[in-house]
Amino acid sequence: MHQKFANLSSQPAGSADRQQAIRVLQITDCHLHTDLEWKLAGINTQISFDSVMSLAAQQKSETDLLLLTGDLVHDASAAGYTRLRNYVQEFGVQACCLPGNHDDPELLARHMEGGLVNVPKEVKLGNWLIVMLDSTQLDSEGGHLNEQELQLLERSLSENPGRHALIALHHHPIHIKSAWMDKMALDNPEAFLSILDRHENVKGVIWGHIHQTFEAEWHGIRMMGTPSTCIQFVENQDKFGISMDAPGFRWLELLPDGQINSGVDRIAALPPGLDLKTTGY
C-alpha cells in the first residue's frame, strides 16, 4: 500500500505563523475518460470538469490544498490519470488524491504522483491532520476499510493528538436516506466510527461517491458528502435517479481552533445533453 506522508506546512503544530484558516477545495467523482468525447448520462465529463475547475480557479489564490476524493477516471486508464495530473499541475495548487470504486488504486498512485500532485496517506497543514483512506474493494461498487487502513487511521490519530483531524475517503460511512446508494456505502462503518469515537481530535469526515450534497453530525463530528463534477443523483430517493442540479465542489475552511466552515459551490448550469432516462452508471 502507498504510505507516503505529505507535510505541506513548514510550521509545527500550534505555530503562531500558521494560526489562520486553511482552505481546502474538494473535487470528486470526475469520471474522466481516455476518450475526451466520452459522456456519462449524456454529459461530457471532461467539459463538465473543466467548467467546475474554472469556477474553483476563482478561489485559487486563497486555496492551500486540492483534495481529490475518488472516481477520478472512469475507465481507470493510465492516459486518463496522466492527463488529470497534468491538468492539476497546471492549476498550480498542491493536490492530494485517493481512489474511488471506478479507479485502479495502483494505477492512480503510479500516474497521479508527481510535481504538485501527491497520493499520500496523511497530510499535515498547520495544526491540522488530514488522513486519506482507501475504501475501495476489487470488483465492488461498495466500500470497505481493511484492517491495514483501520490501523493506519488509529495510529495517525494516536500519534497526532495535538492536531485537529479531517478524515477523507470515497465511500459514505453513514446512510444518506437513499436505499440504492446506501447499498454501496462503507460495509464496516462500525469499525471506522468506533475509532473516531476514541479520538477527540477528529473534527470532520468528507467523502464523494454519492454525487450530491450531504450534511450531518456524528457525535459532534461534521459529516460531509459532496457533489460530483459531472452528473448528480436525486437526494433522499430510494431508487436511482439523476438530478438537474449543476456540478460543483466543496470548500472547507479549517480553523485553528478545530472548527470547520464549509459549503458547496456549483457552476451556473449543467452542460447540455443530460439524459434523465439513464437507469444506471
Contacts in CASP RR format, 6 or more apart in sequence:
PFRMAT RR
TARGET T0000
AUTHOR 0000-0000-0000
METHOD contacts of the structure
MODEL  1
MHQKFANLSSQPAGSADRQQAIRVLQITDCHLHTDLEWKLAGINTQISFD
SVMSLAAQQKSETDLLLLTGDLVHDASAAGYTRLRNYVQEFGVQACCLPG
NHDDPELLARHMEGGLVNVPKEVKLGNWLIVMLDSTQLDSEGGHLNEQEL
QLLERSLSENPGRHALIALHHHPIHIKSAWMDKMALDNPEAFLSILDRHE
NVKGVIWGHIHQTFEAEWHGIRMMGTPSTCIQFVENQDKFGISMDAPGFR
WLELLPDGQINSGVDRIAALPPGLDLKTTGY
1 121 0 8 1.000
1 134 0 8 1.000
1 148 0 8 1.000
2 105 0 8 1.000
2 109 0 8 1.000
2 119 0 8 1.000
2 120 0 8 1.000
2 121 0 8 1.000
3 121 0 8 1.000
4 113 0 8 1.000
4 118 0 8 1.000
4 119 0 8 1.000
4 120 0 8 1.000
4 121 0 8 1.000
5 120 0 8 1.000
5 121 0 8 1.000
5 122 0 8 1.000
5 124 0 8 1.000
6 96 0 8 1.000
6 118 0 8 1.000
6 120 0 8 1.000
6 122 0 8 1.000
6 123 0 8 1.000
6 124 0 8 1.000
7 123 0 8 1.000
7 124 0 8 1.000
8 64 0 8 1.000
8 65 0 8 1.000
8 94 0 8 1.000
8 123 0 8 1.000
8 124 0 8 1.000
8 125 0 8 1.000
9 18 0 8 1.000
9 124 0 8 1.000
9 125 0 8 1.000
9 126 0 8 1.000
11 17 0 8 1.000
11 18 0 8 1.000
11 126 0 8 1.000
13 124 0 8 1.000
13 126 0 8 1.000
13 127 0 8 1.000
13 160 0 8 1.000
13 162 0 8 1.000
13 163 0 8 1.000
14 126 0 8 1.000
14 127 0 8 1.000
14 256 0 8 1.000
15 126 0 8 1.000
15 127 0 8 1.000
18 125 0 8 1.000
18 126 0 8 1.000
18 127 0 8 1.000
18 256 0 8 1.000
19 256 0 8 1.000
20 256 0 8 1.000
21 253 0 8 1.000
21 254 0 8 1.000
21 255 0 8 1.000
21 256 0 8 1.000
21 261 0 8 1.000
22 64 0 8 1.000
22 65 0 8 1.000
22 125 0 8 1.000
22 126 0 8 1.000
22 128 0 8 1.000
22 253 0 8 1.000
22 254 0 8 1.000
23 59 0 8 1.000
23 62 0 8 1.000
23 63 0 8 1.000
23 64 0 8 1.000
23 65 0 8 1.000
23 251 0 8 1.000
23 252 0 8 1.000
23 253 0 8 1.000
23 254 0 8 1.000
24 63 0 8 1.000
24 64 0 8 1.000
24 65 0 8 1.000
24 66 0 8 1.000
24 67 0 8 1.000
24 130 0 8 1.000
24 166 0 8 1.000
24 251 0 8 1.000
24 252 0 8 1.000
24 253 0 8 1.000
24 254 0 8 1.000
25 56 0 8 1.000
25 59 0 8 1.000
25 63 0 8 1.000
25 65 0 8 1.000
25 66 0 8 1.000
25 67 0 8 1.000
25 93 0 8 1.000
25 249 0 8 1.000
25 250 0 8 1.000
25 251 0 8 1.000
25 252 0 8 1.000
26 67 0 8 1.000
26 68 0 8 1.000
26 69 0 8 1.000
26 168 0 8 1.000
26 206 0 8 1.000
26 208 0 8 1.000
26 226 0 8 1.000
26 249 0 8 1.000
26 250 0 8 1.000
26 251 0 8 1.000
26 252 0 8 1.000
27 52 0 8 1.000
27 53 0 8 1.000
27 56 0 8 1.000
27 66 0 8 1.000
27 67 0 8 1.000
27 68 0 8 1.000
27 69 0 8 1.000
27 229 0 8 1.000
27 249 0 8 1.000
28 68 0 8 1.000
28 69 0 8 1.000
28 70 0 8 1.000
28 71 0 8 1.000
28 170 0 8 1.000
28 207 0 8 1.000
28 208 0 8 1.000
28 209 0 8 1.000
28 226 0 8 1.000
28 227 0 8 1.000
28 228 0 8 1.000
28 229 0 8 1.000
28 249 0 8 1.000
28 250 0 8 1.000
29 69 0 8 1.000
29 70 0 8 1.000
29 71 0 8 1.000
29 208 0 8 1.000
29 209 0 8 1.000
29 211 0 8 1.000
29 227 0 8 1.000
29 228 0 8 1.000
29 229 0 8 1.000
29 230 0 8 1.000
30 45 0 8 1.000
30 49 0 8 1.000
30 68 0 8 1.000
30 70 0 8 1.000
30 71 0 8 1.000
30 72 0 8 1.000
30 73 0 8 1.000
30 84 0 8 1.000
30 228 0 8 1.000
30 229 0 8 1.000
30 230 0 8 1.000
31 40 0 8 1.000
31 45 0 8 1.000
31 71 0 8 1.000
31 73 0 8 1.000
31 74 0 8 1.000
31 102 0 8 1.000
31 228 0 8 1.000
31 229 0 8 1.000
31 230 0 8 1.000
31 281 0 8 1.000
32 45 0 8 1.000
32 46 0 8 1.000
32 49 0 8 1.000
32 72 0 8 1.000
32 73 0 8 1.000
32 74 0 8 1.000
32 80 0 8 1.000
32 83 0 8 1.000
32 84 0 8 1.000
33 45 0 8 1.000
33 46 0 8 1.000
33 73 0 8 1.000
33 74 0 8 1.000
33 75 0 8 1.000
33 77 0 8 1.000
33 80 0 8 1.000
34 75 0 8 1.000
34 77 0 8 1.000
34 79 0 8 1.000
34 80 0 8 1.000
36 46 0 8 1.000
37 44 0 8 1.000
38 44 0 8 1.000
38 45 0 8 1.000
38 46 0 8 1.000
38 74 0 8 1.000
38 75 0 8 1.000
39 45 0 8 1.000
39 273 0 8 1.000
40 74 0 8 1.000
40 230 0 8 1.000
40 231 0 8 1.000
40 281 0 8 1.000
41 231 0 8 1.000
41 242 0 8 1.000
41 274 0 8 1.000
41 275 0 8 1.000
41 276 0 8 1.000
41 278 0 8 1.000
41 280 0 8 1.000
41 281 0 8 1.000
42 273 0 8 1.000
42 274 0 8 1.000
42 275 0 8 1.000
42 278 0 8 1.000
43 230 0 8 1.000
43 231 0 8 1.000
43 270 0 8 1.000
43 271 0 8 1.000
43 273 0 8 1.000
43 274 0 8 1.000
44 271 0 8 1.000
45 74 0 8 1.000
45 229 0 8 1.000
45 230 0 8 1.000
47 271 0 8 1.000
48 229 0 8 1.000
48 230 0 8 1.000
48 247 0 8 1.000
48 270 0 8 1.000
48 271 0 8 1.000
49 229 0 8 1.000
49 230 0 8 1.000
49 247 0 8 1.000
51 247 0 8 1.000
51 267 0 8 1.000
51 271 0 8 1.000
52 229 0 8 1.000
52 247 0 8 1.000
52 248 0 8 1.000
52 249 0 8 1.000
52 267 0 8 1.000
53 87 0 8 1.000
53 91 0 8 1.000
53 229 0 8 1.000
54 267 0 8 1.000
55 248 0 8 1.000
55 249 0 8 1.000
55 265 0 8 1.000
55 266 0 8 1.000
55 267 0 8 1.000
56 63 0 8 1.000
56 66 0 8 1.000
56 249 0 8 1.000
56 265 0 8 1.000
57 91 0 8 1.000
59 251 0 8 1.000
60 91 0 8 1.000
60 92 0 8 1.000
60 93 0 8 1.000
63 93 0 8 1.000
64 93 0 8 1.000
64 94 0 8 1.000
64 125 0 8 1.000
65 93 0 8 1.000
65 94 0 8 1.000
65 95 0 8 1.000
65 96 0 8 1.000
65 123 0 8 1.000
65 125 0 8 1.000
65 130 0 8 1.000
66 88 0 8 1.000
66 91 0 8 1.000
66 93 0 8 1.000
66 94 0 8 1.000
66 95 0 8 1.000
66 96 0 8 1.000
67 95 0 8 1.000
67 96 0 8 1.000
67 130 0 8 1.000
67 168 0 8 1.000
67 206 0 8 1.000
68 88 0 8 1.000
68 95 0 8 1.000
68 96 0 8 1.000
68 97 0 8 1.000
68 98 0 8 1.000
69 98 0 8 1.000
69 100 0 8 1.000
69 168 0 8 1.000
69 169 0 8 1.000
69 170 0 8 1.000
69 206 0 8 1.000
69 207 0 8 1.000
69 208 0 8 1.000
69 226 0 8 1.000
70 97 0 8 1.000
70 98 0 8 1.000
70 99 0 8 1.000
70 100 0 8 1.000
70 102 0 8 1.000
70 103 0 8 1.000
70 170 0 8 1.000
70 208 0 8 1.000
70 209 0 8 1.000
71 100 0 8 1.000
71 101 0 8 1.000
71 102 0 8 1.000
71 103 0 8 1.000
71 170 0 8 1.000
71 208 0 8 1.000
71 209 0 8 1.000
71 228 0 8 1.000
72 81 0 8 1.000
72 84 0 8 1.000
72 97 0 8 1.000
72 99 0 8 1.000
72 100 0 8 1.000
72 103 0 8 1.000
72 108 0 8 1.000
72 112 0 8 1.000
73 80 0 8 1.000
73 81 0 8 1.000
73 84 0 8 1.000
73 102 0 8 1.000
73 103 0 8 1.000
73 108 0 8 1.000
74 102 0 8 1.000
76 102 0 8 1.000
76 103 0 8 1.000
76 104 0 8 1.000
76 107 0 8 1.000
76 108 0 8 1.000
77 107 0 8 1.000
78 107 0 8 1.000
78 110 0 8 1.000
78 111 0 8 1.000
80 111 0 8 1.000
81 107 0 8 1.000
81 108 0 8 1.000
81 110 0 8 1.000
81 111 0 8 1.000
81 112 0 8 1.000
82 111 0 8 1.000
84 112 0 8 1.000
85 111 0 8 1.000
85 112 0 8 1.000
85 113 0 8 1.000
85 114 0 8 1.000
85 117 0 8 1.000
88 95 0 8 1.000
88 116 0 8 1.000
88 117 0 8 1.000
89 114 0 8 1.000
89 115 0 8 1.000
89 116 0 8 1.000
89 117 0 8 1.000
92 116 0 8 1.000
93 116 0 8 1.000
94 116 0 8 1.000
94 118 0 8 1.000
95 116 0 8 1.000
95 117 0 8 1.000
95 118 0 8 1.000
96 117 0 8 1.000
96 118 0 8 1.000
96 119 0 8 1.000
96 120 0 8 1.000
96 123 0 8 1.000
96 130 0 8 1.000
96 132 0 8 1.000
97 108 0 8 1.000
97 112 0 8 1.000
97 117 0 8 1.000
97 118 0 8 1.000
97 119 0 8 1.000
98 119 0 8 1.000
98 132 0 8 1.000
98 133 0 8 1.000
98 134 0 8 1.000
98 168 0 8 1.000
98 169 0 8 1.000
98 170 0 8 1.000
99 105 0 8 1.000
99 108 0 8 1.000
99 134 0 8 1.000
99 136 0 8 1.000
99 170 0 8 1.000
100 135 0 8 1.000
100 136 0 8 1.000
100 170 0 8 1.000
100 171 0 8 1.000
100 209 0 8 1.000
101 136 0 8 1.000
101 137 0 8 1.000
101 140 0 8 1.000
101 141 0 8 1.000
101 142 0 8 1.000
101 143 0 8 1.000
101 170 0 8 1.000
101 171 0 8 1.000
101 184 0 8 1.000
101 209 0 8 1.000
103 136 0 8 1.000
105 134 0 8 1.000
105 136 0 8 1.000
108 119 0 8 1.000
109 119 0 8 1.000
112 119 0 8 1.000
113 119 0 8 1.000
120 132 0 8 1.000
121 131 0 8 1.000
121 132 0 8 1.000
121 133 0 8 1.000
121 152 0 8 1.000
121 156 0 8 1.000
122 129 0 8 1.000
122 130 0 8 1.000
122 131 0 8 1.000
122 132 0 8 1.000
122 156 0 8 1.000
123 129 0 8 1.000
123 130 0 8 1.000
123 132 0 8 1.000
124 130 0 8 1.000
124 160 0 8 1.000
124 163 0 8 1.000
125 254 0 8 1.000
126 163 0 8 1.000
127 162 0 8 1.000
127 163 0 8 1.000
127 164 0 8 1.000
127 256 0 8 1.000
128 163 0 8 1.000
128 164 0 8 1.000
128 165 0 8 1.000
128 166 0 8 1.000
128 254 0 8 1.000
128 258 0 8 1.000
129 156 0 8 1.000
129 157 0 8 1.000
129 160 0 8 1.000
129 163 0 8 1.000
129 164 0 8 1.000
129 165 0 8 1.000
129 166 0 8 1.000
129 201 0 8 1.000
130 165 0 8 1.000
130 166 0 8 1.000
130 167 0 8 1.000
130 168 0 8 1.000
131 152 0 8 1.000
131 153 0 8 1.000
131 156 0 8 1.000
131 157 0 8 1.000
131 165 0 8 1.000
131 166 0 8 1.000
131 167 0 8 1.000
131 168 0 8 1.000
132 168 0 8 1.000
132 169 0 8 1.000
133 145 0 8 1.000
133 149 0 8 1.000
133 152 0 8 1.000
133 153 0 8 1.000
133 167 0 8 1.000
133 168 0 8 1.000
133 169 0 8 1.000
134 149 0 8 1.000
134 169 0 8 1.000
134 170 0 8 1.000
135 143 0 8 1.000
135 144 0 8 1.000
135 145 0 8 1.000
135 149 0 8 1.000
135 169 0 8 1.000
135 170 0 8 1.000
135 171 0 8 1.000
135 186 0 8 1.000
136 143 0 8 1.000
136 144 0 8 1.000
136 170 0 8 1.000
137 143 0 8 1.000
137 144 0 8 1.000
141 184 0 8 1.000
142 171 0 8 1.000
142 183 0 8 1.000
142 184 0 8 1.000
142 185 0 8 1.000
142 186 0 8 1.000
142 187 0 8 1.000
143 170 0 8 1.000
143 171 0 8 1.000
143 184 0 8 1.000
143 185 0 8 1.000
143 186 0 8 1.000
143 187 0 8 1.000
144 186 0 8 1.000
144 187 0 8 1.000
144 188 0 8 1.000
145 153 0 8 1.000
145 169 0 8 1.000
145 186 0 8 1.000
145 188 0 8 1.000
145 191 0 8 1.000
145 192 0 8 1.000
150 191 0 8 1.000
150 192 0 8 1.000
150 195 0 8 1.000
153 167 0 8 1.000
153 192 0 8 1.000
153 195 0 8 1.000
154 195 0 8 1.000
154 198 0 8 1.000
156 165 0 8 1.000
157 165 0 8 1.000
157 195 0 8 1.000
157 198 0 8 1.000
157 199 0 8 1.000
157 201 0 8 1.000
157 202 0 8 1.000
158 199 0 8 1.000
160 201 0 8 1.000
161 199 0 8 1.000
161 201 0 8 1.000
162 201 0 8 1.000
163 201 0 8 1.000
164 201 0 8 1.000
164 203 0 8 1.000
164 254 0 8 1.000
164 258 0 8 1.000
165 199 0 8 1.000
165 201 0 8 1.000
165 202 0 8 1.000
165 203 0 8 1.000
165 204 0 8 1.000
166 203 0 8 1.000
166 204 0 8 1.000
166 205 0 8 1.000
166 206 0 8 1.000
166 252 0 8 1.000
166 254 0 8 1.000
166 260 0 8 1.000
167 196 0 8 1.000
167 202 0 8 1.000
167 204 0 8 1.000
167 205 0 8 1.000
167 206 0 8 1.000
168 205 0 8 1.000
168 206 0 8 1.000
168 207 0 8 1.000
169 186 0 8 1.000
169 205 0 8 1.000
169 207 0 8 1.000
170 207 0 8 1.000
170 208 0 8 1.000
170 209 0 8 1.000
171 184 0 8 1.000
171 185 0 8 1.000
171 186 0 8 1.000
171 207 0 8 1.000
171 208 0 8 1.000
171 209 0 8 1.000
172 181 0 8 1.000
172 182 0 8 1.000
172 185 0 8 1.000
172 186 0 8 1.000
172 207 0 8 1.000
172 208 0 8 1.000
172 209 0 8 1.000
172 210 0 8 1.000
172 214 0 8 1.000
172 225 0 8 1.000
173 185 0 8 1.000
173 186 0 8 1.000
173 189 0 8 1.000
173 192 0 8 1.000
173 193 0 8 1.000
173 205 0 8 1.000
173 207 0 8 1.000
173 223 0 8 1.000
174 185 0 8 1.000
174 189 0 8 1.000
174 193 0 8 1.000
174 216 0 8 1.000
174 218 0 8 1.000
174 223 0 8 1.000
175 182 0 8 1.000
175 185 0 8 1.000
176 182 0 8 1.000
176 185 0 8 1.000
176 210 0 8 1.000
176 212 0 8 1.000
176 214 0 8 1.000
176 235 0 8 1.000
176 236 0 8 1.000
177 236 0 8 1.000
178 210 0 8 1.000
178 233 0 8 1.000
178 234 0 8 1.000
178 235 0 8 1.000
178 236 0 8 1.000
178 237 0 8 1.000
178 238 0 8 1.000
179 238 0 8 1.000
179 239 0 8 1.000
180 238 0 8 1.000
180 239 0 8 1.000
180 240 0 8 1.000
181 209 0 8 1.000
181 210 0 8 1.000
181 233 0 8 1.000
184 209 0 8 1.000
186 192 0 8 1.000
193 218 0 8 1.000
196 202 0 8 1.000
196 205 0 8 1.000
196 218 0 8 1.000
196 219 0 8 1.000
196 221 0 8 1.000
197 219 0 8 1.000
202 221 0 8 1.000
203 221 0 8 1.000
203 222 0 8 1.000
203 254 0 8 1.000
203 258 0 8 1.000
203 259 0 8 1.000
203 260 0 8 1.000
204 221 0 8 1.000
204 222 0 8 1.000
204 223 0 8 1.000
204 224 0 8 1.000
204 260 0 8 1.000
205 218 0 8 1.000
205 221 0 8 1.000
205 222 0 8 1.000
205 223 0 8 1.000
205 224 0 8 1.000
206 224 0 8 1.000
206 225 0 8 1.000
206 226 0 8 1.000
206 250 0 8 1.000
206 252 0 8 1.000
207 224 0 8 1.000
207 225 0 8 1.000
207 226 0 8 1.000
208 225 0 8 1.000
208 226 0 8 1.000
208 228 0 8 1.000
210 225 0 8 1.000
210 226 0 8 1.000
210 233 0 8 1.000
211 227 0 8 1.000
211 228 0 8 1.000
211 231 0 8 1.000
211 232 0 8 1.000
211 233 0 8 1.000
212 225 0 8 1.000
212 227 0 8 1.000
212 232 0 8 1.000
212 233 0 8 1.000
212 234 0 8 1.000
212 235 0 8 1.000
212 243 0 8 1.000
212 245 0 8 1.000
213 225 0 8 1.000
213 226 0 8 1.000
213 227 0 8 1.000
213 235 0 8 1.000
213 250 0 8 1.000
213 264 0 8 1.000
214 223 0 8 1.000
214 224 0 8 1.000
214 225 0 8 1.000
214 226 0 8 1.000
214 235 0 8 1.000
215 222 0 8 1.000
215 223 0 8 1.000
215 224 0 8 1.000
215 225 0 8 1.000
216 223 0 8 1.000
217 223 0 8 1.000
222 260 0 8 1.000
222 262 0 8 1.000
224 250 0 8 1.000
224 252 0 8 1.000
224 262 0 8 1.000
225 250 0 8 1.000
226 249 0 8 1.000
226 250 0 8 1.000
226 264 0 8 1.000
227 245 0 8 1.000
227 247 0 8 1.000
227 248 0 8 1.000
227 249 0 8 1.000
227 250 0 8 1.000
227 264 0 8 1.000
227 266 0 8 1.000
228 247 0 8 1.000
228 248 0 8 1.000
229 247 0 8 1.000
229 248 0 8 1.000
229 249 0 8 1.000
230 247 0 8 1.000
231 242 0 8 1.000
231 243 0 8 1.000
231 247 0 8 1.000
231 274 0 8 1.000
231 281 0 8 1.000
232 242 0 8 1.000
232 243 0 8 1.000
232 244 0 8 1.000
232 245 0 8 1.000
232 246 0 8 1.000
232 247 0 8 1.000
233 240 0 8 1.000
233 241 0 8 1.000
233 242 0 8 1.000
233 243 0 8 1.000
234 241 0 8 1.000
234 242 0 8 1.000
234 243 0 8 1.000
235 243 0 8 1.000
240 279 0 8 1.000
240 280 0 8 1.000
242 274 0 8 1.000
242 275 0 8 1.000
242 276 0 8 1.000
242 278 0 8 1.000
244 270 0 8 1.000
244 274 0 8 1.000
244 276 0 8 1.000
245 266 0 8 1.000
245 270 0 8 1.000
246 266 0 8 1.000
246 267 0 8 1.000
246 268 0 8 1.000
246 269 0 8 1.000
246 270 0 8 1.000
247 266 0 8 1.000
247 267 0 8 1.000
247 270 0 8 1.000
248 264 0 8 1.000
248 265 0 8 1.000
248 266 0 8 1.000
248 267 0 8 1.000
249 264 0 8 1.000
249 265 0 8 1.000
250 262 0 8 1.000
250 263 0 8 1.000
250 264 0 8 1.000
251 262 0 8 1.000
251 263 0 8 1.000
251 264 0 8 1.000
251 265 0 8 1.000
252 260 0 8 1.000
252 261 0 8 1.000
252 262 0 8 1.000
252 263 0 8 1.000
253 260 0 8 1.000
253 261 0 8 1.000
253 262 0 8 1.000
254 260 0 8 1.000
255 261 0 8 1.000
END
